[in-house]
Amino acid sequence: MSNTNVVTRFMVYQLYRSIMKKSADIKHTDIDYFRLRVRQEFDLVAKGREYTPETRLRMYQKGKDFLKDLGGVI
C-alpha cells in the first residue's frame, strides 16, 4: 500500500472540522442534532476496534463524499 492510501489522524480531524463548519450553513434540519450525530459517529470510530488501512481509507472516502454531498443539502 502506498503512502497516498494512508489515512492519518490529522486527515480525519480535518474532515470532522470541515463537516462541522459546513453544518453551520444547513437550513432544513436541526443543526444541534446534526452535529450531535456527526460527533457520535466519529466517537464510535475513535473508540472502536482497530481498523485495517483499507477500511480506514474506505471510511474516510465515504466521509469526504458525504461532505461533498452536504453542499447540495444546504
C-alpha positions as CSV (number, residue, x, y, z in Angstrom):
1,M,0.0,0.0,0.0
2,S,1.4,3.4,-0.9
3,N,1.6,6.4,1.4
4,T,-1.2,8.1,-0.6
5,N,-3.6,5.5,0.7
6,V,-2.8,6.1,4.4
7,V,-5.4,7.9,6.4
8,T,-3.8,9.8,9.3
9,R,-5.5,11.1,12.5
10,F,-4.9,14.6,11.2
11,M,-6.8,13.9,8.0
12,V,-9.7,12.5,10.0
13,Y,-9.6,15.6,12.3
14,Q,-9.7,17.9,9.2
15,L,-12.6,16.0,7.8
16,Y,-14.5,16.3,11.1
17,R,-13.8,20.0,11.3
18,S,-14.9,20.5,7.7
19,I,-18.2,18.7,8.2
20,M,-18.9,20.7,11.4
21,K,-18.0,24.0,9.7
22,K,-20.2,23.2,6.7
23,S,-23.1,22.3,9.1
24,A,-23.4,25.9,10.0
25,D,-25.0,26.6,6.6
26,I,-27.7,23.9,6.9
27,K,-31.1,25.4,6.7
28,H,-33.6,22.5,6.7
29,T,-32.6,20.4,9.7
30,D,-31.9,20.8,13.4
31,I,-28.2,21.8,13.4
32,D,-27.6,20.7,17.0
33,Y,-29.0,17.3,16.3
34,F,-26.9,17.0,13.1
35,R,-23.7,17.9,14.9
36,L,-24.5,15.5,17.7
37,R,-25.0,12.7,15.2
38,V,-21.7,13.6,13.4
39,R,-19.9,13.7,16.7
40,Q,-21.3,10.4,17.8
41,E,-20.3,8.7,14.6
42,F,-16.7,10.0,14.8
43,D,-16.6,8.9,18.5
44,L,-17.8,5.4,17.7
45,V,-15.0,5.0,15.2
46,A,-12.4,6.6,17.5
47,K,-13.4,4.3,20.5
48,G,-14.0,1.2,18.3
49,R,-11.7,-1.5,17.4
50,E,-8.6,-1.1,15.2
51,Y,-9.5,-0.9,11.5
52,T,-7.4,-2.1,8.7
53,P,-5.8,0.6,6.5
54,E,-8.2,-0.4,3.7
55,T,-11.2,0.0,5.9
56,R,-10.0,3.3,7.3
57,L,-9.4,4.6,3.7
58,R,-12.9,3.5,2.6
59,M,-14.5,5.1,5.7
60,Y,-12.5,8.3,5.0
61,Q,-13.5,8.4,1.4
62,K,-17.2,7.9,2.4
63,G,-16.8,10.9,4.8
64,K,-15.3,13.0,2.0
65,D,-18.2,12.1,-0.3
66,F,-20.7,13.0,2.5
67,L,-19.0,16.4,2.8
68,K,-19.2,16.9,-0.9
69,D,-22.9,15.9,-1.0
70,L,-23.6,18.1,2.1
71,G,-23.1,21.1,-0.2
72,G,-26.2,20.1,-2.1
73,V,-28.3,19.9,1.1
74,I,-27.7,23.5,2.2
